[in-house]
Amino acid sequence: MLVYVAFEDGESFSISDNGVIKKAKGNPSVLVVRELKQEMFSFAITQKVKLFQCQDEREQCLEKLVRVLFPYCKSCKFQ
């Protein structure tokens, strides 16, 4: 399974179920945001994406997201 993730600045990644994280273009199903605001909720509803709040550095946010999406995956591999 492959999940596309985007950050507020537009940078996007793919996360596979084996923990591999790659920079990739794709239609994101998860948007990582620093702060949850009303306009983010509206955007998420219209674009049909999930919101994931994270105030850490990008790599740490991706690692946290891997653990949420794929809890059986024990490690992350950035490529």
HELIX and SHEET records of a PDB file:
HELIX    1   1 GLN A   38  GLN A   47  1                                  10    
HELIX    2   2 ARG A   58  LEU A   69  1                                  12    
SHEET    1   A 6 LYS A  50  GLN A  53  0                                        
SHEET    2   A 6 VAL A  30  VAL A  33  1                                        
SHEET    3   A 6 LEU A   2  PHE A   7  1                                        
SHEET    4   A 6 SER A  12  SER A  16 -1                                        
SHEET    5   A 6 VAL A  20  LYS A  23 -1                                        
SHEET    6   A 6 LYS A  77  PHE A  78  1                                        
END                                                                             
